Amino acid sequence: MSKLTTATQRIWKSAQLYIGFHTDQQGNVRNQAKVWPPKNANATIHSDPKVQEVFLEVRVDDPRHSDQAATRQDRTAA
């Protein structure tokens, strides 16, 4: 058995997508973003992060391994 196989384990418990709105519906800038969890973790987001920002809250299965949790951004995704 390889080192990778023996070292791999499930550390994720859950993930929740949130969208932070930096402006209100009239376009006024907010002091603090309004954070909203979209239904079914599916929503269209604005291309300008000054208007909207996406957050992903990830919880680990075992808190002893929280420092081993890693996320990856796929810049090639459509």
N, C-alpha and C positions, 0 to 999 in steps of 0.2 A: 504494500500500500504506500502511495506517495505521501510526502509531507503535506502537500496541499489537501489531499483527501482527509487525512487525519485531523488537520487543523480547521477545516471548514465546519461551521456549525450554524445553526439558525440563531441569529441574535435579534432580528426584527420582530416586533410584536404587532405594531400597527403604523400606519402612515395616514395623515390627514392633510389634505390640500386646503390652503387658505389664500384668499386674494386680499391684498391691502389696497384700499382706495385712498389715494392721496388728495383727491379733489372730490367735491360733492357733485350732485347732478347738474348744478348750474355752472360748474367749472371753477368754483372758489377753492383755493388751497386750504386743506385742513391742517390744524396744529399737530394732530396725531392721526395716522391712517385708520380708517374704519376697516376692521378685519372681518371677512365674511367667508364661511365654508360653503362652497358651491355644492348643490345637490349632485350626488353621484360622482363627486370630485371631477366635474367636467364643466368648463366655462371658457368662453373666449376672452382673451386678455389683450390689453392695449400694448402696442409695441414700445411705448415710451414709459420707462420705469418711474418717471416723475409723476405719472398719472395713476398707474397701477403697478403693483409688485406682487410676486407670487411667493408664498411661504409653504414649506412642507415640514410639518411636525412629525418627526419619526420617534417612535417609542421602542425601546429595546425589550426583549423578552426577559433578560436577566441583567439587573442593574450592575452586577459585577463586571460586565463586559461592555458597558456604555462607552468606554474609551476606544473600543475596537469598531464601533459603528462608523461606517463610511457611506457617503453618497457620491454619486457620479453624475456629471452633467453631460448629456449627449448633444453636442453642438451640431451634429449632422442630422438630427431628427427633423422630419418635415413638419 
